[in-house]
Amino acid sequence: MRLVELKLQNFRNFAAQRLELKPRLNFFVGANGQGKTNLLEAVYLLSRGESFRPADREHLIRNVFEGQSEIGIAHRSNLNQAKLIATLDGELGRHLLISQIQDSRHTVELDGKRTGFSTLASQVPVILFSPESLAAIKDGPDSRRRLVDEGLLTRGRVGAQLLRDYSRTLRARNALLKQLMEGDSRASTRDSLASLTSIFLVLGAHLASERTKLLRDLLPFWREAFASITQRTPETLGLRYEVSGQESLDWTEAQIFDVMSHRQQELAAREVSAGSSLVGPHKHDLKFLVAENDSRFFASQGQQRALILAFKIAQINLHRTTVGRYPILLLDDVMSELDADKRSRLMQFLEGISAQVLLSATDLTWSQEFAPQDNAVFSVNAGEVRCVESRDRLDQMRSTTLGLRADVN
């Protein structure tokens, strides 16, 4: 799937914007705070139904009335909404994707039919590179779990639905545990919890099993990508997926279920006291190992970023191998987080694949080979985007690039 055109209406700091995107590299260049990340966020929202940065839905809607008087306030209901419209080229032709955000509601239509984001995540797959994702190793386990689940979301509809089902069951179970914590002593509440726990453990074991299968598939791609980024034979790299603190990467689904069930029984009373589920995939952890050591403690910040960058590249290559096409890649100010050598390696990788890439940066970074018919540079300033077509202007923007030599290729 390729993004051909993107229209934004009342989204973030964009009043009305239309972009025609190129099939390969699309650079969004401008100072901080001008709206570059908002453009990538719009594409992510179209695929996932949620932002990759903390935000209430109401904050996604441009404040049309800010600084204005009460005149015309009766028309607020017609303007207090954001709309995202994407034209996409797929294997079976052209598609129209429309997403509307109003108050707490977020709806999406694909070719005129209402659809869900669990379906779209696989039909319009995106993979995000961001400073936050590069920091996943030193951040909490939530960040590392998201790395794995992103692969499940983009790989196919089944994985997306499994994540959705587990999340719903977890919320329902937590609600029952909270009722018990607050003094609900009815037998019906405990019976409902017991019944839901059985479903919860089955779904949890299945989700954890799908995660470990994905990680096993990713492992050779990850090692290869790391070697390419660092330009040296990697030390022994490994992945450790932990269920209740135990290494489980090679466990069967039945083994995962047995360990989770046993641990849940041990913590049943504590779960009621806490009013939340203390066992399950939402508590599992992923560790990146270098020479069998946890990279959180035995790798430099630069090495940690290289490990995550390689992991993202591995996701892209695995997706291409298993699904038969590349996802859309979103790179939000990642170049500023990498040293010159890693930036060069990443650009070489991006130029060597046929994926569509949307990249935001404060300065222009590319290597020598740049075909204008397939690539574009957009200047972003105060919610206004324009395509930079002048060769002189491109050369001027490129001369401001920090950390990369102009002759890198």
C-alpha positions in Angstrom: 0.0 0.0 0.0 1.3 3.5 -1.0 0.1 6.8 0.2 -0.6 9.0 -2.9 -2.4 12.0 -1.3 -3.0 13.2 2.2 -5.5 15.9 3.2 -5.8 17.4 6.7 -8.6 19.5 7.9 -8.5 21.2 11.4 -5.9 18.7 12.5 -3.4 19.9 15.1 -1.9 23.2 13.7 -3.2 22.5 10.1 -6.3 24.4 9.0 -6.4 22.8 5.6 -3.5 21.1 3.9 -3.2 18.9 0.8 0.0 16.9 0.0 0.9 14.8 -3.0 3.4 12.3 -1.8 6.2 10.5 -3.8 6.5 6.7 -3.8 9.9 6.6 -2.1 11.5 9.2 0.2 9.5 12.2 1.4 11.4 14.6 3.6 9.6 17.1 5.9 12.1 19.8 6.9 11.6 22.7 9.2 12.3 24.1 12.7 10.9 22.5 15.8 7.3 23.2 16.5 6.2 23.8 12.9 4.1 20.7 12.4 6.4 18.0 11.0 5.6 15.4 13.6 1.9 16.2 13.2 2.1 15.1 9.5 3.5 11.7 10.5 1.0 11.4 13.4 -1.8 11.9 10.9 -0.6 8.9 8.8 -0.1 6.8 12.0 -3.7 7.7 13.2 -5.1 6.6 9.8 -3.6 3.1 10.3 -3.8 2.6 14.1 -6.6 4.8 15.3 -4.4 6.3 18.0 -1.4 8.6 18.3 2.1 7.6 19.0 2.5 10.4 21.5 0.4 11.1 24.6 -2.7 13.1 23.6 -6.4 13.2 24.3 -8.5 13.1 21.1 -9.8 16.6 21.7 -6.2 17.9 21.5 -5.9 16.5 17.9 -8.5 19.0 16.8 -7.3 22.4 15.8 -8.7 25.1 18.1 -10.5 27.1 15.4 -11.9 29.6 17.9 -8.8 30.5 19.8 -8.5 34.2 20.1 -11.9 34.8 18.5 -15.0 36.4 19.9 -18.3 34.7 20.6 -19.5 35.7 17.1 -20.3 32.6 15.1 -20.1 30.3 18.0 -23.3 28.6 16.9 -21.4 27.0 14.1 -18.9 25.5 16.4 -20.4 21.9 16.1 -19.6 22.0 12.4 -16.0 23.1 12.9 -14.9 21.3 16.1 -13.8 18.2 14.3 -10.7 17.0 12.5 -10.8 15.1 9.2 -8.0 13.1 7.6 -8.4 11.9 4.0 -5.9 9.6 2.4 -5.7 8.3 -1.2 -3.9 5.0 -1.3 -2.6 2.8 -4.1 -2.8 -0.9 -3.4 -2.4 -4.2 -5.2 -6.0 -4.2 -6.2 -6.2 -0.5 -7.2 -6.9 2.8 -5.6 -8.6 3.3 -2.2 -10.0 6.2 -0.2 -9.5 6.3 3.6 -11.4 8.9 5.6 -11.0 9.4 9.3 -13.0 11.9 11.4 -12.3 12.9 15.0 -15.0 14.8 17.0 -15.1 15.0 20.7 -14.4 11.5 22.0 -15.4 9.8 18.8 -13.0 8.6 16.1 -14.5 6.9 13.0 -12.9 5.6 9.9 -14.2 4.5 6.5 -12.4 2.6 3.8 -13.9 3.0 0.3 -17.2 4.2 1.9 -17.5 1.4 4.4 -17.1 1.8 8.2 -14.2 -0.3 9.3 -12.1 -1.0 12.5 -8.5 -0.2 13.2 -7.6 -3.8 13.9 -8.3 -4.4 10.2 -6.6 -1.3 9.0 -3.4 -1.9 10.9 -2.6 -4.9 8.5 -4.2 -3.4 5.4 -2.3 0.0 5.8 0.7 -1.2 7.7 3.1 1.5 9.1 6.3 1.1 11.2 7.4 4.1 13.3 10.9 5.1 14.1 11.0 7.8 16.8 13.4 9.0 19.6 11.1 7.3 22.1 11.4 3.9 20.3 15.2 4.2 20.1 15.1 4.6 23.9 13.0 1.5 24.4 15.8 -0.5 26.0 16.5 1.9 28.9 12.8 2.7 29.3 10.2 0.5 31.0 8.9 -2.9 29.8 5.8 -1.1 28.2 8.1 0.3 25.5 9.7 -3.0 24.8 6.3 -4.8 24.6 5.1 -2.2 22.1 8.1 -3.1 19.8 6.8 -6.7 19.6 3.1 -5.9 19.4 3.8 -3.5 16.5 5.0 -6.5 14.5 1.8 -8.4 15.4 -0.3 -5.5 14.3 1.3 -5.0 10.9 1.8 -8.7 10.2 -1.9 -9.6 9.8 -5.5 -9.2 10.9 -5.3 -12.1 13.3 -2.6 -10.5 15.5 -4.4 -7.2 15.6 -7.6 -8.9 16.7 -5.8 -10.9 19.3 -4.3 -7.8 20.8 -7.7 -6.1 20.8 -9.5 -9.1 22.4 -6.8 -9.4 25.1 -7.0 -5.7 25.9 -10.8 -5.8 26.2 -10.7 -8.9 28.5 -8.0 -7.3 30.6 -10.1 -4.2 31.2 -13.2 -6.2 32.0 -11.2 -8.4 34.5 -9.6 -5.3 36.1 -13.1 -3.8 36.6 -14.3 -6.9 38.5 -11.1 -7.0 40.6 -11.7 -3.3 41.5 -15.3 -4.1 42.5 -14.0 -6.8 44.9 -11.3 -4.5 46.2 -13.9 -1.8 47.0 -16.0 -4.3 49.0 -18.3 -6.1 46.5 -18.9 -9.4 48.3 -21.5 -10.9 45.9 -21.1 -14.4 44.8 -22.1 -13.4 41.3 -19.1 -11.1 41.0 -16.7 -13.8 42.1 -18.3 -16.3 39.7 -17.9 -13.7 36.9 -14.3 -13.2 37.8 -13.6 -16.9 37.8 -15.3 -17.4 34.4 -13.5 -14.4 32.9 -10.1 -15.5 34.3 -10.3 -18.7 32.3 -10.8 -16.8 29.1 -8.2 -14.3 30.1 -5.5 -16.9 30.6 -6.3 -18.7 27.3 -6.0 -15.4 25.4 -2.9 -14.3 27.4 -1.1 -17.6 26.6 -2.0 -17.3 23.0 -0.8 -13.7 22.8 2.5 -14.5 24.5 3.0 -17.5 22.2 2.4 -15.3 19.1 4.9 -12.8 20.5 7.6 -15.5 21.0 7.0 -16.9 17.5 7.5 -13.4 16.1 10.6 -12.9 18.0 12.1 -16.2 16.9 11.4 -15.2 13.3 12.9 -11.7 13.8 16.1 -13.0 15.4 18.2 -13.8 12.3 17.0 -10.5 10.6 17.9 -8.6 13.7 21.4 -10.0 13.9 22.0 -9.3 10.2 20.7 -5.7 10.5 22.9 -5.1 13.5 26.0 -6.3 11.7 25.1 -4.0 8.8 24.7 -1.0 11.0 27.8 -1.4 13.0 29.9 -2.8 10.1 31.4 -5.5 12.2 30.6 -9.1 13.1 28.2 -8.8 16.0 28.8 -10.3 19.4 26.4 -12.9 20.5 23.0 -11.2 20.3 20.0 -12.7 21.9 16.4 -11.9 22.8 14.9 -13.0 26.2 11.1 -13.0 26.6 10.1 -13.4 30.2 6.8 -14.9 31.5 6.6 -14.4 35.3 10.4 -13.7 35.3 11.2 -16.9 33.5 12.9 -17.2 30.0 10.2 -18.5 27.7 11.2 -17.7 24.1 11.2 -21.4 23.2 8.2 -22.5 25.3 5.0 -23.9 23.7 1.7 -22.2 24.2 0.7 -25.0 26.7 3.8 -24.3 28.8 3.1 -20.6 28.9 -0.5 -21.3 29.9 0.6 -23.6 32.8 3.1 -21.1 34.2 0.6 -18.2 33.9 -2.2 -20.2 35.6 0.0 -21.3 38.4 1.3 -17.8 39.0 -2.2 -16.3 38.9 -3.4 -18.8 41.6 -0.5 -17.7 43.7 -1.3 -14.0 43.3 -5.1 -14.3 43.4 -5.5 -12.6 46.8 -3.0 -9.9 45.9 -4.9 -9.2 42.7 -8.0 -8.5 44.7 -6.1 -6.2 47.1 -4.5 -4.3 44.1 -7.8 -4.2 42.1 -5.9 -5.1 39.0 -4.4 -8.1 37.1 -0.9 -8.9 38.2 -0.3 -11.8 35.7 -0.5 -11.8 31.9 1.2 -10.5 28.7 0.8 -6.9 29.9 3.3 -7.7 32.6 5.8 -9.7 30.4 9.2 -8.2 29.5 11.5 -8.4 26.5 15.3 -8.1 27.1 18.0 -7.5 24.5 21.1 -9.5 25.3 24.7 -8.7 24.2 27.1 -11.6 25.0 24.3 -13.0 27.2 24.2 -9.7 29.3 21.2 -7.5 29.6 21.9 -4.5 27.3 20.1 -2.2 29.8 23.2 -2.4 32.0 26.0 -3.7 29.8 25.6 -1.6 26.6 26.3 2.1 25.9 23.5 4.4 24.8 24.9 4.3 21.3 24.9 0.5 21.3 21.3 0.4 22.7 20.1 2.7 19.9 21.9 0.5 17.3 20.1 -2.6 18.8 16.7 -0.9 18.5 17.4 0.5 15.0 18.4 -3.0 13.9 15.3 -4.4 15.5 13.1 -2.0 13.5 14.9 -2.8 10.3 14.4 -6.5 11.0 10.7 -5.8 11.4 10.7 -4.2 8.0 12.6 -7.0 6.3 10.5 -9.7 8.0 7.3 -8.0 6.9 8.5 -7.9 3.4 9.5 -11.6 3.5 6.3 -12.8 5.0 3.6 -10.4 3.6 5.2 -9.8 0.2 5.4 -5.9 0.4 7.0 -3.2 2.5 5.1 -1.2 5.1 5.0 2.6 5.1 7.9 3.8 7.2 7.6 6.9 9.4 10.8 8.4 10.8 10.1 11.2 13.3 13.3 13.2 13.9 15.3 10.0 14.3 18.4 11.4 12.5 19.1 13.8 15.3 19.4 10.9 17.7 22.0 9.0 15.7 25.7 9.6 15.1 27.0 10.4 11.6 27.9 6.8 10.9 24.5 5.3 11.9 22.7 8.1 10.0 24.7 7.1 6.9 23.9 3.4 7.3 20.2 4.1 7.8 20.0 6.3 4.7 21.8 3.5 2.7 19.2 1.0 3.9 16.2 3.3 3.1 17.5 4.0 -0.4 18.2 0.3 -1.0 14.6 -0.8 -0.4 11.4 0.1 -2.3 9.3 1.2 0.8 7.6 4.5 0.9 9.3 6.7 3.6 8.0 9.8 5.4 10.9 11.4 7.3 10.8 14.6 9.5 14.0 16.5 10.3 15.3 19.9 11.2 17.9 19.7 8.4 18.1 17.9 5.1 19.8 14.5 5.1 20.2 12.2 2.1 23.1 10.6 0.3 24.3 11.4 -3.2 21.8 9.3 -5.2 18.5 11.2 -5.2 15.9 10.7 -8.0 13.5 13.7 -8.0 10.8 11.7 -9.8 10.5 9.3 -6.8 11.5 11.5 -3.9 10.4 14.9 -2.6 11.4 17.5 0.0 8.7 19.5 1.8 9.3 22.7 3.8 7.1 22.9 6.9 6.5 26.3 8.5 3.8 27.3 11.0 1.3 24.7 9.8 2.0 25.3 6.1 3.6 22.7 3.8 5.0 23.3 0.4 7.0 21.1 -1.9 10.5 22.4 -2.6 11.2 22.0 -6.3 14.0 24.4 -6.9 17.3 22.7 -7.2 19.1 25.8 -5.8 16.8 25.7 -2.8 17.4 22.0 -2.3 21.1 22.5 -2.4 20.8 25.4 0.1 18.8 23.2 2.5 21.1 20.3 2.0 24.2 22.5 2.9 22.7 23.0 6.4 22.8 19.2 7.1 24.7 18.5 10.3 26.9 15.5 10.9 26.9 14.1 7.4 29.4 14.8 4.6 27.8 15.7 1.3 29.6 13.0 -0.5 28.2 10.1 1.6 26.7 7.5 -0.7 
